[in-house]
Amino acid sequence: MMIAKKENWNVEVSKSGNVSTYVHSWADTVDLDFDDTGSDGVQRSVEVKVPLELARELCLALTSSIKAH
């Protein structure tokens, strides 16, 4: 029997939210930063660090999906 732990995070950013990116050329990683203020007035930030190659795949997938929409 195999037992695995799983966590899911669902983050929703409104149209008034902010997104920024930063490429760390020395580490081949990309930061994806999301900031928004919730309906409760609390400002929340999420920072996702991904390898550069995964960020490239994400860019291609986003471009394809948005173009087809």
LINVEN-V607063 format. One record per pair of residues at least 24 apart in sequence whose C-alpha atoms are under 6 Angstrom apart, sorted by the first residue. I is the first residue (numbers start at 1). J is the second residue. Records with the same first field share a line. If there is no record, write none. Layout:
I = J ; J
This chain:
28 = 52
